[in-house]
Amino acid sequence: MTERPVWTTLIGRWIIACVITQLLQIWGDGFADWILPTLDVGGGTEGISLILFGLAVLRLVSSAIGGAVQWWVLRPLLPSLRGWVLATSFGSAIALILINSLWSVTLMPSTEGAVGMIMPPTSMLPKYLFSGIAGIILGTAQWIILRRKISWAGWWVPLSGIGLLGGEIFVSAAQLVLSPTGIDVSQSAWNPVFWVISSLSTVLYAAITGGFLVRHLVVQH
């Protein structure tokens, strides 16, 4: 039997690791959305800050587990990359805080009357832009670890942003196409259809960043 090339093995494992990380984050955020409203944190700025803090803590945990899975994939090529877990965990949590803060200050004026009461708040910025910014923040945190390990590590930052931005565009397109069919495509942590859509979108991010890893880890070694 012909042995599989090293790069195909790395790409395949990296895609799986990234999908696992994405699903863990979705489930962690969903658990936070479920449990935090039951806590008596009060209203106003203090209550919102406590909820955001709770979301960030759970994101730290889910991303740390996902980062550990990713590190397991990278370990044969970068055996001293233990900082990857912390970078992925804190980078993702910081992105969550900053994105939520940016979203809250860019909300469109609410519509008056009964329509305004049932319409969810919407940002003036497109949704995919937030994913791109989150990718840049996460990529920057991971770049701190990569920059001393591989050459041209600075490219990791924009590639991470492009990967998550493209993934969000895919999610929006899939929801737009599938919604008229009656399939529940809501962005819910407990919706299996959304798990599939989100997993497929993550493949784009993993392919882009995985290609970079192949070029600078496998080819150069």
C-alpha positions as CSV (number, residue, x, y, z in Angstrom):
1,M,0.0,0.0,0.0
2,T,1.4,3.4,-1.0
3,E,2.0,5.7,2.0
4,R,0.1,8.9,2.1
5,P,2.1,12.1,1.6
6,V,2.9,13.9,4.8
7,W,1.1,17.0,3.6
8,T,-2.2,15.3,3.0
9,T,-2.1,13.8,6.4
10,L,-1.4,17.2,8.0
11,I,-4.2,18.9,6.0
12,G,-6.7,16.2,6.9
13,R,-5.9,16.2,10.6
14,W,-5.8,20.0,10.7
15,I,-9.3,20.2,9.1
16,I,-10.7,17.8,11.6
17,A,-9.0,19.7,14.5
18,C,-10.4,23.0,13.3
19,V,-13.9,21.6,12.9
20,I,-13.8,20.1,16.4
21,T,-12.6,23.5,17.8
22,Q,-15.5,25.3,16.0
23,L,-18.1,22.9,17.3
24,L,-16.7,23.2,20.9
25,Q,-17.0,26.9,20.7
26,I,-20.6,26.8,19.4
27,W,-21.6,24.4,22.2
28,G,-19.7,26.4,24.8
29,D,-21.4,29.7,23.6
30,G,-24.8,27.9,23.6
31,F,-24.3,26.7,27.1
32,A,-23.4,30.2,28.2
33,D,-26.5,31.6,26.5
34,W,-28.6,29.0,28.3
35,I,-27.2,29.3,31.8
36,L,-26.3,33.0,32.1
37,P,-29.8,34.4,31.7
38,T,-30.9,32.3,34.7
39,L,-28.4,34.1,36.9
40,D,-29.6,37.2,38.8
41,V,-27.0,39.7,37.4
42,G,-29.4,42.6,37.2
43,G,-29.7,45.0,34.3
44,G,-27.7,47.9,33.1
45,T,-24.0,48.1,32.2
46,E,-22.9,46.0,35.2
47,G,-25.2,43.1,34.3
48,I,-24.2,43.1,30.7
49,S,-20.5,43.2,31.7
50,L,-21.0,40.1,33.9
51,I,-22.8,38.2,31.2
52,L,-20.0,39.1,28.7
53,F,-17.4,38.0,31.3
54,G,-19.3,34.7,31.7
55,L,-19.3,34.2,27.9
56,A,-15.6,34.9,27.8
57,V,-14.8,32.4,30.5
58,L,-16.7,29.6,28.8
59,R,-15.0,30.5,25.5
60,L,-11.6,30.3,27.2
61,V,-12.5,26.7,28.2
62,S,-13.9,25.6,24.9
63,S,-11.1,27.2,22.9
64,A,-8.5,25.7,25.2
65,I,-9.8,22.2,24.5
66,G,-9.9,22.9,20.8
67,G,-6.5,24.4,20.9
68,A,-5.2,21.3,22.5
69,V,-6.6,19.2,19.6
70,Q,-4.9,21.5,17.1
71,W,-1.7,21.3,19.0
72,W,-1.8,17.5,18.9
73,V,-1.9,17.8,15.1
74,L,1.0,20.3,15.0
75,R,3.1,18.6,17.7
76,P,5.1,16.2,15.4
77,L,6.4,19.3,13.4
78,L,6.5,21.8,16.2
79,P,7.1,19.8,19.4
80,S,7.5,22.9,21.6
81,L,4.2,24.5,20.6
82,R,2.5,24.2,24.0
83,G,1.8,27.9,24.0
84,W,-0.6,27.3,21.1
85,V,-3.3,26.2,23.6
86,L,-3.1,29.5,25.5
87,A,-2.9,31.5,22.4
88,T,-6.0,29.9,20.9
89,S,-7.9,30.1,24.2
90,F,-7.1,33.8,25.0
91,G,-7.2,34.9,21.4
92,S,-10.6,33.5,20.9
93,A,-11.9,35.0,24.2
94,I,-10.5,38.4,23.5
95,A,-12.0,38.3,20.0
96,L,-15.4,37.4,21.6
97,I,-15.3,40.4,23.9
98,L,-14.1,42.9,21.3
99,I,-16.6,41.7,18.7
100,N,-19.5,41.9,21.1
101,S,-18.4,45.4,22.2
102,L,-18.1,46.5,18.5
103,W,-21.5,45.0,17.8
104,S,-23.2,46.8,20.6
105,V,-21.9,50.3,19.6
106,T,-22.9,49.8,15.9
107,L,-26.5,48.8,16.4
108,M,-29.0,50.3,14.0
109,P,-31.7,52.6,15.5
110,S,-34.6,50.5,16.6
111,T,-37.9,50.7,14.7
112,E,-40.7,52.4,16.6
113,G,-43.9,50.6,17.4
114,A,-44.9,47.0,17.6
115,V,-42.5,46.0,14.7
116,G,-39.6,47.4,16.6
117,M,-40.5,45.3,19.6
118,I,-40.3,42.0,17.8
119,M,-37.3,42.8,15.5
120,P,-33.9,41.6,16.9
121,P,-31.2,44.3,17.2
122,T,-29.0,44.5,14.1
123,S,-25.6,46.0,13.5
124,M,-24.9,48.6,10.8
125,L,-21.9,46.5,9.9
126,P,-22.2,43.3,7.8
127,K,-22.0,40.1,9.9
128,Y,-19.1,38.6,8.0
129,L,-17.0,41.6,8.9
130,F,-17.1,40.6,12.5
131,S,-15.8,37.1,11.6
132,G,-13.0,38.6,9.7
133,I,-12.0,40.8,12.6
134,A,-12.2,37.8,15.0
135,G,-9.9,35.9,12.6
136,I,-7.4,38.7,12.7
137,I,-7.5,38.8,16.5
138,L,-7.2,35.1,16.9
139,G,-4.5,34.9,14.2
140,T,-2.5,37.7,16.0
141,A,-2.5,35.7,19.2
142,Q,-1.4,32.5,17.4
143,W,1.2,34.5,15.5
144,I,3.0,35.3,18.7
145,I,3.7,31.6,19.1
146,L,4.4,30.9,15.4
147,R,6.7,33.8,14.7
148,R,9.7,32.2,16.4
149,K,9.0,28.8,14.8
150,I,8.5,29.4,11.1
151,S,9.4,32.0,8.5
152,W,6.8,34.4,7.1
153,A,4.6,33.9,10.1
154,G,3.1,37.3,9.7
155,W,1.0,35.9,6.9
156,W,-0.9,33.8,9.4
157,V,-2.8,36.9,10.7
158,P,-4.5,38.0,7.4
159,L,-5.0,34.4,6.3
160,S,-6.9,33.7,9.5
161,G,-9.0,36.7,8.9
162,I,-9.7,35.8,5.3
163,G,-10.5,32.2,6.4
164,L,-13.1,33.1,9.0
165,L,-14.6,35.9,6.8
166,G,-15.0,33.5,3.9
167,G,-16.5,30.9,6.2
168,E,-19.1,33.4,7.5
169,I,-20.0,34.3,3.9
170,F,-20.5,30.6,3.2
171,V,-22.8,30.3,6.3
172,S,-24.9,33.3,5.2
173,A,-25.2,31.9,1.6
174,A,-26.1,28.4,2.9
175,Q,-28.8,29.9,5.2
176,L,-30.2,32.0,2.3
177,V,-30.4,29.0,0.0
178,L,-31.8,26.5,2.5
179,S,-34.2,28.8,4.4
180,P,-36.9,28.8,1.7
181,T,-37.0,25.0,1.8
182,G,-38.3,25.0,5.4
183,I,-35.1,23.6,6.9
184,D,-34.2,25.2,10.2
185,V,-30.9,27.0,9.5
186,S,-31.0,29.2,12.6
187,Q,-27.7,29.9,14.2
188,S,-28.4,27.9,17.3
189,A,-26.0,25.9,19.4
190,W,-28.5,23.1,19.5
191,N,-29.4,22.9,15.8
192,P,-27.7,20.0,14.1
193,V,-28.2,21.6,10.7
194,F,-26.2,24.6,11.8
195,W,-23.5,22.3,13.1
196,V,-23.1,20.9,9.5
197,I,-23.2,24.3,7.9
198,S,-20.7,25.7,10.4
199,S,-18.4,22.7,10.0
200,L,-18.4,23.1,6.2
201,S,-17.6,26.7,6.6
202,T,-14.6,25.9,8.9
203,V,-13.2,23.7,6.1
204,L,-12.4,26.8,4.1
205,Y,-10.6,28.4,7.1
206,A,-8.7,25.1,7.7
207,A,-7.8,24.7,4.0
208,I,-6.3,28.3,3.8
209,T,-4.4,28.1,7.1
210,G,-3.5,24.4,6.5
211,G,-2.0,25.3,3.2
212,F,0.2,27.8,4.9
213,L,1.3,25.2,7.4
214,V,2.1,22.8,4.7
215,R,4.2,25.4,2.8
216,H,6.2,26.4,5.8
217,L,6.3,23.3,7.9
218,V,6.3,20.3,5.6
219,V,8.0,21.7,2.5
220,Q,10.7,23.4,4.5
221,H,11.4,20.3,6.5
